[in-house]
């Protein structure tokens, strides 16, 4: 599996942004997929995870109600819609596929200005 992310960039606080991740996979994407983030000097944390069937979804507490993860199985894509962004959301965001071993995208930058 290879993951290719797109989106990201600079946005003002209160704004919205959508990031996407395409999975280049010969199979049927039967694995959990999610978005993680890492800020300078901090560890990588899970932001939103979608179960293999798209039904079981987990969010980081601080993004609940603002971020939405969704999967498009026909396009083998997972999206993260981020609304009401805050400066604290500034980080490098990584797409992850819970394959064995796990697969990571290259990471994309998101900067939220105050």
N, C-alpha and C positions, 0 to 999 in steps of 0.2 A: 504494500500500500504506500502510496505517496500522497502527501497532503500539500495543497497549494492554497495559501490564504490571499485574500484581497480585502481592500477597504482600509480603514484606519486613517490617520491623519491628524489634523489640528482642528479642534472645535471649541467654541466658547462654552463656559459653564451654562448648564440648562439646555444645551443643544442635544441633538441626537446623531447617532451614527450606526451604520450597519456594517458588520464585517462578515465575510463569507469564507468558507473553506470547501474546496472541491477534493474529493477523494478519488484518486486514480487507482481503481481496484477492479480486478477481473471478477470479483465475487459479488455478493449481494449485500455488502455492508452490514453483516450480522455481528455488530459489535457496538459497544457504547462509543459515543463521540462527545467531545466537549471542548470548552474553551477554558484556558488557564491564563494567568497573567503573572508578570514578575516586574517589580519596581526595583530601581537601583538599591542595592544593599539589603534586599529582602528576598525571601524564598518564593518559589513559584506556588501559587495557590489556585485552586479550582474556582472558577467563576460560575460556570453553568455546565451541567452534564446531561445529556439525553441518552436514555437507555437504548438498547439495540433496536427496539421496536418503536421508538419515539414516544412511548407512553410514560415511562418513568423518568421524571425530570427533577433535578436537584439544583438549587441555586445557593450561592454564597449569601448569607443573611443580608449583607449590606447592599446587595443589588436586587433583592426581591421587590417586585412591583415596578422596577425600572427597566430591567433587562429581560429579554425573551429569547430563548433558544428554540430553533425549529430545524427540522430535517426535511429535505426533499430527496426521497429515495430514488426517484426516477432520474434526477440529475446528480445524485450522489453528493449532495451538498448539505452542509450544516451552516446555519446563519445565526448570528447573534445581533439582535436589535437592541441598541442601548439608548435609552431615553433619560432625560433629566441628568445629564452627565455632570460630574463634579470633578474639581481638580484632583481629588484623591483617586479618581479612576485612571489617572495617567499611568501608563505602564506599557510594557511589551506584551501583546496578547498572542497566545499560542493555541493552535488547534491541536487536538489530540484524538487519536483513535486507539481504543483499548484493545489493540491486537496483541499478539504474543510473539515477540516483545512489543511494547507500546511504540506507537508511531507519532512523531511530532512534526508540525509544520515549521517553517523557517522563522515565524514570528513577525508580527507587524506592530508598528508603533502607533500608540494613541496618546495624544497630548490634549488635555483639557485646560484651557486658560481661564483664569478667574476674571 
